[in-house]
Amino acid sequence: MTMNLRDKILSQPTPTMDKVHVKAWNVDVFIKPLTIKEHEEWESLAFSKNGKRSENVSLKASLVIACAHDESGTKIFTNDDIGSLSELYAEPINKLFAKCSELNGLTDNDVKELEGN
């Protein structure tokens, strides 16, 4: 039996996670692409209703929180960790943010536009 287009699209497997070794912390973090629901939840955290960046929310830390998992697929952080992550040195967060951006189709121009809001 041939699948129709709808069934073919909806039956796609869950994307695999990419392992990122964070030398500064001597840990492996697994970055998972976001579903559209998760992406919209991240956007609602990082941006106010008028589309401007939320002043007290780090764009980079919030995306890392949304995407970072342990090897078993369990999220490492919650939104309550945003302040703590924002206080960490930039290099490890930037490395994880870059992988999150790559896996979720955020280009450098997208990031610049988001940071400029």
Summary of the structure (lengths in Angstrom):
residues: 117
radius of gyration: 15.6
end to end distance: 49.2
largest distance: 55.0
contacts: 274
relative contact order: 0.17
helix: 49%
strand: 13%
